[in-house]
Amino acid sequence: MGRFYRHVLIEKGYPHHGAVAFGHHGKALFEVFKILGLDVNEIGYNQPAGVRYPTENPWG
């Protein structure tokens, strides 16, 4: 979660706002965000260890 915090929450300017959903709720939340008119490209999620975030240094 440290990488997610640095590369998603802090870079987008909201280090104290986040939500955790335990279970398989991503599909439903994605649809709700679309219905509410929110930009679904702003949805961030924790990447697996082998997958870099777009702003993550590949040599870091």
A tleap script that builds the chain and sets N, CA, C and O, in Angstrom:
source leaprc.protein.ff14SB
mol = sequence {
  NMET GLY ARG PHE TYR ARG HIE VAL LEU ILE
  GLU LYS GLY TYR PRO HIE HIE GLY ALA VAL
  ALA PHE GLY HIE HIE GLY LYS ALA LEU PHE
  GLU VAL PHE LYS ILE LEU GLY LEU ASP VAL
  ASN GLU ILE GLY TYR ASN GLN PRO ALA GLY
  VAL ARG TYR PRO THR GLU ASN PRO TRP CGLY
}
set mol.1.N position { 0.812 -1.200 0.000 }
set mol.1.CA position { 0.000 0.000 0.000 }
set mol.1.C position { 0.853 1.260 0.000 }
set mol.1.O position { 0.355 2.335 -0.334 }
set mol.2.N position { 2.127 1.155 0.366 }
set mol.2.CA position { 2.999 2.322 0.363 }
set mol.2.C position { 3.176 2.898 -1.033 }
set mol.2.O position { 3.150 4.115 -1.214 }
set mol.3.N position { 3.357 2.030 -2.016 }
set mol.3.CA position { 3.498 2.485 -3.398 }
set mol.3.C position { 2.207 3.144 -3.867 }
set mol.3.O position { 2.253 4.183 -4.527 }
set mol.4.N position { 1.075 2.569 -3.544 }
set mol.4.CA position { -0.225 3.135 -3.913 }
set mol.4.C position { -0.384 4.519 -3.289 }
set mol.4.O position { -0.813 5.464 -3.950 }
set mol.5.N position { -0.036 4.625 -2.016 }
set mol.5.CA position { -0.156 5.903 -1.317 }
set mol.5.C position { 0.684 6.976 -2.000 }
set mol.5.O position { 0.205 8.087 -2.229 }
set mol.6.N position { 1.958 6.646 -2.334 }
set mol.6.CA position { 2.854 7.618 -2.971 }
set mol.6.C position { 2.415 7.973 -4.382 }
set mol.6.O position { 2.313 9.151 -4.725 }
set mol.7.N position { 2.155 6.958 -5.202 }
set mol.7.CA position { 1.970 7.182 -6.637 }
set mol.7.C position { 0.523 7.469 -7.045 }
set mol.7.O position { 0.274 7.844 -8.191 }
set mol.8.N position { -0.409 7.305 -6.154 }
set mol.8.CA position { -1.804 7.602 -6.497 }
set mol.8.C position { -2.352 8.693 -5.580 }
set mol.8.O position { -2.712 9.772 -6.051 }
set mol.9.N position { -2.419 8.429 -4.297 }
set mol.9.CA position { -3.074 9.377 -3.391 }
set mol.9.C position { -2.309 10.688 -3.249 }
set mol.9.O position { -2.905 11.756 -3.390 }
set mol.10.N position { -1.013 10.639 -2.977 }
set mol.10.CA position { -0.255 11.875 -2.783 }
set mol.10.C position { -0.114 12.637 -4.097 }
set mol.10.O position { -0.285 13.856 -4.119 }
set mol.11.N position { 0.195 11.939 -5.194 }
set mol.11.CA position { 0.375 12.638 -6.470 }
set mol.11.C position { -0.901 13.318 -6.961 }
set mol.11.O position { -0.832 14.326 -7.663 }
set mol.12.N position { -2.052 12.781 -6.601 }
set mol.12.CA position { -3.305 13.390 -7.035 }
set mol.12.C position { -3.810 14.423 -6.038 }
set mol.12.O position { -4.860 15.033 -6.244 }
set mol.13.N position { -3.056 14.620 -4.952 }
set mol.13.CA position { -3.360 15.701 -4.029 }
set mol.13.C position { -4.384 15.380 -2.954 }
set mol.13.O position { -4.933 16.301 -2.350 }
set mol.14.N position { -4.658 14.130 -2.697 }
set mol.14.CA position { -5.566 13.821 -1.594 }
set mol.14.C position { -5.015 12.694 -0.732 }
set mol.14.O position { -5.526 11.575 -0.759 }
set mol.15.N position { -3.952 13.001 0.047 }
set mol.15.CA position { -3.320 11.953 0.849 }
set mol.15.C position { -4.153 11.464 2.032 }
set mol.15.O position { -3.826 10.433 2.619 }
set mol.16.N position { -5.192 12.158 2.387 }
set mol.16.CA position { -5.982 11.723 3.533 }
set mol.16.C position { -7.370 11.227 3.122 }
set mol.16.O position { -8.234 11.030 3.976 }
set mol.17.N position { -7.586 11.027 1.828 }
set mol.17.CA position { -8.870 10.505 1.385 }
set mol.17.C position { -8.654 9.182 0.675 }
set mol.17.O position { -7.853 9.090 -0.256 }
set mol.18.N position { -9.344 8.197 1.101 }
set mol.18.CA position { -9.253 6.891 0.465 }
set mol.18.C position { -10.361 6.011 0.984 }
set mol.18.O position { -11.012 6.326 1.981 }
set mol.19.N position { -10.566 4.930 0.314 }
set mol.19.CA position { -11.583 3.974 0.742 }
set mol.19.C position { -11.069 2.579 0.449 }
set mol.19.O position { -10.325 2.359 -0.508 }
set mol.20.N position { -11.472 1.658 1.274 }
set mol.20.CA position { -11.110 0.261 1.070 }
set mol.20.C position { -12.403 -0.527 1.029 }
set mol.20.O position { -13.266 -0.384 1.896 }
set mol.21.N position { -12.522 -1.357 0.012 }
set mol.21.CA position { -13.696 -2.228 -0.099 }
set mol.21.C position { -13.203 -3.667 -0.074 }
set mol.21.O position { -12.494 -4.099 -0.983 }
set mol.22.N position { -13.568 -4.398 0.945 }
set mol.22.CA position { -13.172 -5.799 1.049 }
set mol.22.C position { -14.215 -6.656 0.347 }
set mol.22.O position { -15.396 -6.629 0.694 }
set mol.23.N position { -13.774 -7.396 -0.617 }
set mol.23.CA position { -14.683 -8.242 -1.390 }
set mol.23.C position { -14.545 -7.896 -2.860 }
set mol.23.O position { -13.649 -7.151 -3.255 }
set mol.24.N position { -15.425 -8.435 -3.650 }
set mol.24.CA position { -15.402 -8.223 -5.097 }
set mol.24.C position { -16.460 -7.177 -5.457 }
set mol.24.O position { -17.547 -7.513 -5.925 }
set mol.25.N position { -16.121 -5.901 -5.230 }
set mol.25.CA position { -17.077 -4.817 -5.419 }
set mol.25.C position { -16.660 -3.834 -6.503 }
set mol.25.O position { -17.379 -2.870 -6.766 }
set mol.26.N position { -15.520 -4.057 -7.136 }
set mol.26.CA position { -14.994 -3.123 -8.121 }
set mol.26.C position { -15.938 -2.871 -9.280 }
set mol.26.O position { -16.109 -1.727 -9.700 }
set mol.27.N position { -16.549 -3.915 -9.800 }
set mol.27.CA position { -17.450 -3.767 -10.947 }
set mol.27.C position { -18.638 -2.875 -10.598 }
set mol.27.O position { -18.998 -1.985 -11.368 }
set mol.28.N position { -19.241 -3.113 -9.443 }
set mol.28.CA position { -20.395 -2.310 -9.024 }
set mol.28.C position { -19.988 -0.862 -8.751 }
set mol.28.O position { -20.695 0.064 -9.149 }
set mol.29.N position { -18.847 -0.658 -8.071 }
set mol.29.CA position { -18.399 0.702 -7.782 }
set mol.29.C position { -18.076 1.468 -9.056 }
set mol.29.O position { -18.369 2.660 -9.153 }
set mol.30.N position { -17.479 0.799 -10.032 }
set mol.30.CA position { -17.177 1.418 -11.320 }
set mol.30.C position { -18.455 1.935 -11.965 }
set mol.30.O position { -18.482 3.064 -12.455 }
set mol.31.N position { -19.512 1.134 -11.974 }
set mol.31.CA position { -20.785 1.536 -12.564 }
set mol.31.C position { -21.428 2.685 -11.793 }
set mol.31.O position { -22.001 3.591 -12.397 }
set mol.32.N position { -21.339 2.655 -10.477 }
set mol.32.CA position { -21.896 3.743 -9.661 }
set mol.32.C position { -21.179 5.049 -9.964 }
set mol.32.O position { -21.820 6.091 -10.107 }
set mol.33.N position { -19.852 5.004 -10.063 }
set mol.33.CA position { -19.096 6.210 -10.375 }
set mol.33.C position { -19.478 6.762 -11.737 }
set mol.33.O position { -19.589 7.977 -11.901 }
set mol.34.N position { -19.682 5.887 -12.721 }
set mol.34.CA position { -20.119 6.345 -14.046 }
set mol.34.C position { -21.487 7.004 -13.967 }
set mol.34.O position { -21.698 8.056 -14.572 }
set mol.35.N position { -22.417 6.408 -13.237 }
set mol.35.CA position { -23.765 6.959 -13.093 }
set mol.35.C position { -23.722 8.337 -12.435 }
set mol.35.O position { -24.479 9.234 -12.808 }
set mol.36.N position { -22.828 8.501 -11.452 }
set mol.36.CA position { -22.693 9.779 -10.754 }
set mol.36.C position { -21.956 10.823 -11.582 }
set mol.36.O position { -21.869 11.985 -11.184 }
set mol.37.N position { -21.427 10.417 -12.725 }
set mol.37.CA position { -20.736 11.357 -13.598 }
set mol.37.C position { -19.293 11.616 -13.213 }
set mol.37.O position { -18.698 12.594 -13.663 }
set mol.38.N position { -18.722 10.748 -12.384 }
set mol.38.CA position { -17.329 10.912 -11.978 }
set mol.38.C position { -16.407 10.343 -13.051 }
set mol.38.O position { -16.788 9.426 -13.778 }
set mol.39.N position { -15.211 10.879 -13.149 }
set mol.39.CA position { -14.238 10.406 -14.127 }
set mol.39.C position { -13.686 9.069 -13.663 }
set mol.39.O position { -12.938 9.006 -12.687 }
set mol.40.N position { -14.052 8.002 -14.358 }
set mol.40.CA position { -13.630 6.660 -13.940 }
set mol.40.C position { -12.124 6.457 -14.129 }
set mol.40.O position { -11.560 5.516 -13.570 }
set mol.41.N position { -11.468 7.316 -14.901 }
set mol.41.CA position { -10.020 7.215 -15.047 }
set mol.41.C position { -9.288 7.700 -13.801 }
set mol.41.O position { -8.082 7.494 -13.666 }
set mol.42.N position { -10.012 8.339 -12.899 }
set mol.42.CA position { -9.424 8.806 -11.649 }
set mol.42.C position { -9.456 7.735 -10.559 }
set mol.42.O position { -8.921 7.943 -9.470 }
set mol.43.N position { -10.078 6.598 -10.845 }
set mol.43.CA position { -10.140 5.528 -9.859 }
set mol.43.C position { -8.766 4.870 -9.790 }
set mol.43.O position { -8.259 4.373 -10.796 }
set mol.44.N position { -8.175 4.867 -8.621 }
set mol.44.CA position { -6.882 4.228 -8.431 }
set mol.44.C position { -7.044 2.954 -7.626 }
set mol.44.O position { -7.965 2.820 -6.822 }
set mol.45.N position { -6.146 2.036 -7.852 }
set mol.45.CA position { -6.187 0.790 -7.092 }
set mol.45.C position { -4.768 0.277 -6.900 }
set mol.45.O position { -3.861 0.626 -7.656 }
set mol.46.N position { -4.590 -0.540 -5.899 }
set mol.46.CA position { -3.295 -1.072 -5.533 }
set mol.46.C position { -2.806 -2.038 -6.610 }
set mol.46.O position { -3.483 -3.015 -6.933 }
set mol.47.N position { -1.628 -1.758 -7.161 }
set mol.47.CA position { -1.048 -2.610 -8.200 }
set mol.47.C position { -0.249 -3.747 -7.559 }
set mol.47.O position { 0.326 -3.567 -6.486 }
set mol.48.N position { -0.208 -4.914 -8.206 }
set mol.48.CA position { 0.655 -5.999 -7.703 }
set mol.48.C position { 2.121 -5.585 -7.742 }
set mol.48.O position { 2.473 -4.621 -8.422 }
set mol.49.N position { 2.970 -6.294 -7.030 }
set mol.49.CA position { 4.381 -5.939 -6.902 }
set mol.49.C position { 5.088 -5.823 -8.252 }
set mol.49.O position { 5.966 -4.970 -8.387 }
set mol.50.N position { 4.761 -6.616 -9.238 }
set mol.50.CA position { 5.447 -6.593 -10.516 }
set mol.50.C position { 4.924 -5.572 -11.507 }
set mol.50.O position { 5.471 -5.451 -12.603 }
set mol.51.N position { 3.886 -4.837 -11.157 }
set mol.51.CA position { 3.276 -3.858 -12.067 }
set mol.51.C position { 3.571 -2.451 -11.544 }
set mol.51.O position { 3.246 -2.121 -10.404 }
set mol.52.N position { 4.196 -1.623 -12.400 }
set mol.52.CA position { 4.539 -0.262 -11.982 }
set mol.52.C position { 3.377 0.693 -12.191 }
set mol.52.O position { 2.544 0.509 -13.079 }
set mol.53.N position { 3.343 1.716 -11.348 }
set mol.53.CA position { 2.431 2.836 -11.562 }
set mol.53.C position { 3.014 3.700 -12.672 }
set mol.53.O position { 4.227 3.669 -12.878 }
set mol.54.N position { 2.200 4.473 -13.401 }
set mol.54.CA position { 2.726 5.266 -14.522 }
set mol.54.C position { 3.859 6.214 -14.145 }
set mol.54.O position { 4.733 6.469 -14.973 }
set mol.55.N position { 3.872 6.740 -12.933 }
set mol.55.CA position { 4.916 7.691 -12.537 }
set mol.55.C position { 6.015 7.053 -11.711 }
set mol.55.O position { 6.904 7.751 -11.224 }
set mol.56.N position { 5.970 5.749 -11.544 }
set mol.56.CA position { 6.963 5.052 -10.722 }
set mol.56.C position { 8.267 4.870 -11.507 }
set mol.56.O position { 8.252 4.487 -12.676 }
set mol.57.N position { 9.384 5.148 -10.850 }
set mol.57.CA position { 10.694 5.012 -11.466 }
set mol.57.C position { 11.011 3.519 -11.666 }
set mol.57.O position { 11.049 2.769 -10.691 }
set mol.58.N position { 11.239 3.080 -12.914 }
set mol.58.CA position { 11.506 1.656 -13.144 }
set mol.58.C position { 12.837 1.189 -12.583 }
set mol.58.O position { 13.046 -0.014 -12.429 }
set mol.59.N position { 13.748 2.112 -12.271 }
set mol.59.CA position { 15.044 1.744 -11.715 }
set mol.59.C position { 15.138 2.082 -10.230 }
set mol.59.O position { 16.209 1.983 -9.631 }
set mol.60.N position { 14.023 2.478 -9.647 }
set mol.60.CA position { 14.039 2.909 -8.252 }
set mol.60.C position { 13.701 1.838 -7.348 }
set mol.60.O position { 13.671 2.041 -6.134 }
savepdb mol mol.pdb
quit
